[in-house]
Amino acid sequence: MSETTEKQRPASSDLFERLRAGEFLRKDDPDYGEFGEVVSRTIRLCVQMNATATDVDQVRKQLSAIIGNEIDESTTIFPPFYTNFGQFLKLGKNIFINHACSFLDIGGITIEDDVQIGPRVNLTSENHPLDPSDRQTLIPRPIVVKRNAWIGAGATVLPGITIGENAVVAAGAVVSRDVPPNTVVAGVPAKVVKHL
């Protein structure tokens, strides 16, 4: 399937089901307004959270409202924290997310238990076609960070990537392909530099 070929629309036309199924989203989609409403709400609530939360319990409570699921009390998120959609962000237990992280979750982001995420990490689960005439189309692709992984400061994880169990992503790395379990990756683009 080419990058700009839209996937078949599932039987349900529900926008969220379609996005979860990986369907492309174009601005002329009849449900685009609903998408825009969710993004506007999420941005508003993130600004509020980052301006008013004075401790990790408040951040956890406010972010739970943004994502629509209660975040386990063993998970810690330091503000500021940014997400653009929130509805497709799933957080496990005993996760630590440091300051100034940005999680673009329209394609889905799942972070399993015991994951450590350094400051200024970007998880980007959405992309756009290379074709200039179709550039505003959104291509959702999920990111999965497996149990006990560690993502270092300033790293970027691109759409459709899985970070394997116990893997380490070095600070500043740009991850453009899956990271095997029990490895360390570094560089731009990130490559395996060590086996654990």
MISE-583843 format. One record per residue (C-alpha): residue in one letter; chain; y negated, x, z. Coordinates in nm, 3 decimals, always signed. Example, Ala and Ser with C-alpha at 12.3 -4.5 7.8 and 13.67 -1.06 7.14 Angstrom:
BEGIN
NODE, residu, chaine, py, px, pz
NODE, A, A, +0.450, +1.230, +0.780
NODE, S, A, +0.106, +1.367, +0.714
//
This chain:
BEGIN
NODE, residu, chaine, py, px, pz
NODE, M, A, +0.000, +0.000, +0.000
NODE, S, A, -0.340, +0.146, -0.090
NODE, E, A, -0.603, +0.195, +0.175
NODE, T, A, -0.815, -0.092, +0.044
NODE, T, A, -0.533, -0.339, -0.015
NODE, E, A, -0.552, -0.615, +0.244
NODE, K, A, -0.234, -0.702, +0.429
NODE, Q, A, -0.090, -1.049, +0.382
NODE, R, A, -0.255, -1.299, +0.614
NODE, P, A, -0.012, -1.416, +0.883
NODE, A, A, +0.066, -1.788, +0.908
NODE, S, A, -0.188, -1.820, +1.192
NODE, S, A, -0.549, -1.766, +1.096
NODE, D, A, -0.649, -1.684, +1.453
NODE, L, A, -0.877, -1.382, +1.430
NODE, F, A, -0.725, -1.199, +1.726
NODE, E, A, -0.369, -1.242, +1.603
NODE, R, A, -0.474, -1.119, +1.261
NODE, L, A, -0.644, -0.810, +1.406
NODE, R, A, -0.342, -0.736, +1.628
NODE, A, A, -0.125, -0.757, +1.315
NODE, G, A, -0.342, -0.488, +1.153
NODE, E, A, -0.514, -0.713, +0.901
NODE, F, A, -0.833, -0.572, +0.754
NODE, L, A, -1.157, -0.746, +0.857
NODE, R, A, -1.433, -0.797, +0.602
NODE, K, A, -1.785, -0.923, +0.669
NODE, D, A, -1.723, -1.226, +0.446
NODE, D, A, -1.425, -1.333, +0.661
NODE, P, A, -1.477, -1.692, +0.783
NODE, D, A, -1.404, -1.579, +1.142
NODE, Y, A, -1.642, -1.281, +1.134
NODE, G, A, -1.895, -1.470, +1.348
NODE, E, A, -1.638, -1.504, +1.626
NODE, F, A, -1.572, -1.130, +1.605
NODE, G, A, -1.946, -1.063, +1.631
NODE, E, A, -1.971, -1.283, +1.940
NODE, V, A, -1.697, -1.088, +2.119
NODE, V, A, -1.859, -0.755, +2.029
NODE, S, A, -2.201, -0.876, +2.151
NODE, R, A, -2.054, -0.999, +2.479
NODE, T, A, -1.866, -0.672, +2.532
NODE, I, A, -2.172, -0.457, +2.462
NODE, R, A, -2.383, -0.668, +2.698
NODE, L, A, -2.123, -0.647, +2.978
NODE, C, A, -2.076, -0.271, +2.931
NODE, V, A, -2.452, -0.213, +2.959
NODE, Q, A, -2.455, -0.426, +3.274
NODE, M, A, -2.153, -0.246, +3.423
NODE, N, A, -2.296, +0.099, +3.355
NODE, A, A, -2.634, +0.001, +3.504
NODE, T, A, -2.515, -0.184, +3.815
NODE, A, A, -2.173, -0.057, +3.928
NODE, T, A, -2.223, +0.171, +4.227
NODE, D, A, -1.861, +0.262, +4.300
NODE, V, A, -1.522, +0.278, +4.127
NODE, D, A, -1.412, -0.058, +4.270
NODE, Q, A, -1.709, -0.231, +4.103
NODE, V, A, -1.641, -0.053, +3.774
NODE, R, A, -1.276, -0.161, +3.787
NODE, K, A, -1.376, -0.522, +3.864
NODE, Q, A, -1.640, -0.542, +3.591
NODE, L, A, -1.421, -0.370, +3.331
NODE, S, A, -1.138, -0.610, +3.418
NODE, A, A, -1.372, -0.895, +3.323
NODE, I, A, -1.458, -0.722, +2.995
NODE, I, A, -1.098, -0.665, +2.889
NODE, G, A, -0.964, -0.992, +3.025
NODE, N, A, -0.692, -0.832, +3.241
NODE, E, A, -0.702, -0.704, +3.597
NODE, I, A, -0.701, -0.325, +3.614
NODE, D, A, -0.465, -0.188, +3.879
NODE, E, A, -0.639, -0.055, +4.190
NODE, S, A, -0.468, +0.284, +4.137
NODE, T, A, -0.673, +0.336, +3.818
NODE, T, A, -1.015, +0.503, +3.836
NODE, I, A, -1.289, +0.485, +3.571
NODE, F, A, -1.613, +0.680, +3.615
NODE, P, A, -1.923, +0.530, +3.450
NODE, P, A, -2.071, +0.532, +3.206
NODE, F, A, -1.781, +0.388, +3.009
NODE, Y, A, -1.810, +0.228, +2.666
NODE, T, A, -1.595, -0.008, +2.463
NODE, N, A, -1.696, -0.219, +2.164
NODE, F, A, -1.440, -0.501, +2.179
NODE, G, A, -1.248, -0.481, +2.507
NODE, Q, A, -0.994, -0.749, +2.423
NODE, F, A, -0.736, -0.499, +2.292
NODE, L, A, -0.762, -0.238, +2.567
NODE, K, A, -0.450, -0.212, +2.789
NODE, L, A, -0.454, +0.017, +3.092
NODE, G, A, -0.151, +0.108, +3.303
NODE, K, A, -0.141, +0.232, +3.663
NODE, N, A, -0.273, +0.552, +3.819
NODE, I, A, -0.499, +0.637, +3.523
NODE, F, A, -0.809, +0.852, +3.561
NODE, I, A, -1.090, +0.819, +3.303
NODE, N, A, -1.385, +1.055, +3.353
NODE, H, A, -1.755, +1.002, +3.267
NODE, A, A, -1.897, +0.900, +2.928
NODE, C, A, -1.578, +0.800, +2.746
NODE, S, A, -1.592, +0.570, +2.445
NODE, F, A, -1.293, +0.354, +2.353
NODE, L, A, -1.329, +0.163, +2.025
NODE, D, A, -1.038, -0.075, +2.071
NODE, I, A, -1.050, -0.324, +1.782
NODE, G, A, -0.727, -0.172, +1.649
NODE, G, A, -0.575, -0.168, +1.997
NODE, I, A, -0.563, +0.102, +2.263
NODE, T, A, -0.274, +0.125, +2.508
NODE, I, A, -0.287, +0.381, +2.788
NODE, E, A, +0.032, +0.408, +2.991
NODE, D, A, +0.071, +0.509, +3.358
NODE, D, A, -0.042, +0.842, +3.505
NODE, V, A, -0.270, +0.942, +3.215
NODE, Q, A, -0.569, +1.174, +3.274
NODE, I, A, -0.869, +1.149, +3.040
NODE, G, A, -1.154, +1.399, +3.058
NODE, P, A, -1.526, +1.334, +3.012
NODE, R, A, -1.673, +1.236, +2.673
NODE, V, A, -1.333, +1.153, +2.519
NODE, N, A, -1.345, +0.925, +2.215
NODE, L, A, -1.051, +0.698, +2.127
NODE, T, A, -1.124, +0.531, +1.793
NODE, S, A, -0.871, +0.271, +1.680
NODE, E, A, -1.061, +0.156, +1.375
NODE, N, A, -1.153, +0.302, +1.040
NODE, H, A, -1.315, +0.209, +0.707
NODE, P, A, -1.195, +0.248, +0.347
NODE, L, A, -1.302, +0.554, +0.149
NODE, D, A, -1.399, +0.330, -0.143
NODE, P, A, -1.783, +0.300, -0.121
NODE, S, A, -1.777, -0.059, -0.249
NODE, D, A, -1.551, -0.162, +0.042
NODE, R, A, -1.690, +0.069, +0.312
NODE, Q, A, -1.790, -0.205, +0.557
NODE, T, A, -1.435, -0.337, +0.583
NODE, L, A, -1.272, -0.266, +0.917
NODE, I, A, -0.919, -0.120, +0.924
NODE, P, A, -0.759, -0.159, +1.270
NODE, R, A, -0.489, +0.095, +1.369
NODE, P, A, -0.358, +0.117, +1.728
NODE, I, A, -0.374, +0.420, +1.954
NODE, V, A, -0.103, +0.469, +2.218
NODE, V, A, -0.131, +0.727, +2.495
NODE, K, A, +0.210, +0.768, +2.657
NODE, R, A, +0.287, +0.825, +3.024
NODE, N, A, +0.150, +1.134, +3.198
NODE, A, A, -0.050, +1.261, +2.899
NODE, W, A, -0.374, +1.450, +2.954
NODE, I, A, -0.667, +1.437, +2.710
NODE, G, A, -0.926, +1.711, +2.767
NODE, A, A, -1.305, +1.688, +2.767
NODE, G, A, -1.475, +1.595, +2.441
NODE, A, A, -1.153, +1.531, +2.247
NODE, T, A, -1.141, +1.267, +1.974
NODE, V, A, -0.829, +1.066, +1.891
NODE, L, A, -0.836, +0.896, +1.550
NODE, P, A, -0.687, +0.556, +1.448
NODE, G, A, -0.312, +0.504, +1.442
NODE, I, A, -0.224, +0.799, +1.668
NODE, T, A, +0.036, +0.819, +1.945
NODE, I, A, -0.003, +1.087, +2.211
NODE, G, A, +0.347, +1.161, +2.341
NODE, E, A, +0.466, +1.158, +2.702
NODE, N, A, +0.347, +1.458, +2.907
NODE, A, A, +0.145, +1.591, +2.610
NODE, V, A, -0.187, +1.770, +2.652
NODE, V, A, -0.479, +1.741, +2.410
NODE, A, A, -0.709, +2.041, +2.456
NODE, A, A, -1.081, +1.997, +2.512
NODE, G, A, -1.273, +1.939, +2.189
NODE, A, A, -0.964, +1.872, +1.977
NODE, V, A, -0.969, +1.617, +1.695
NODE, V, A, -0.631, +1.445, +1.683
NODE, S, A, -0.551, +1.316, +1.335
NODE, R, A, -0.170, +1.295, +1.361
NODE, D, A, +0.080, +1.201, +1.630
NODE, V, A, +0.122, +1.442, +1.920
NODE, P, A, +0.487, +1.509, +2.011
NODE, P, A, +0.591, +1.466, +2.375
NODE, N, A, +0.574, +1.774, +2.599
NODE, T, A, +0.339, +1.971, +2.374
NODE, V, A, -0.015, +2.105, +2.386
NODE, V, A, -0.235, +2.048, +2.082
NODE, A, A, -0.571, +2.211, +2.013
NODE, G, A, -0.824, +2.256, +1.736
NODE, V, A, -0.978, +2.067, +1.448
NODE, P, A, -0.756, +1.917, +1.325
NODE, A, A, -0.535, +1.942, +1.633
NODE, K, A, -0.210, +2.136, +1.594
NODE, V, A, +0.073, +2.214, +1.835
NODE, V, A, -0.004, +2.541, +2.013
NODE, K, A, +0.251, +2.524, +2.293
NODE, H, A, +0.568, +2.345, +2.403
NODE, L, A, +0.594, +2.245, +2.768
//
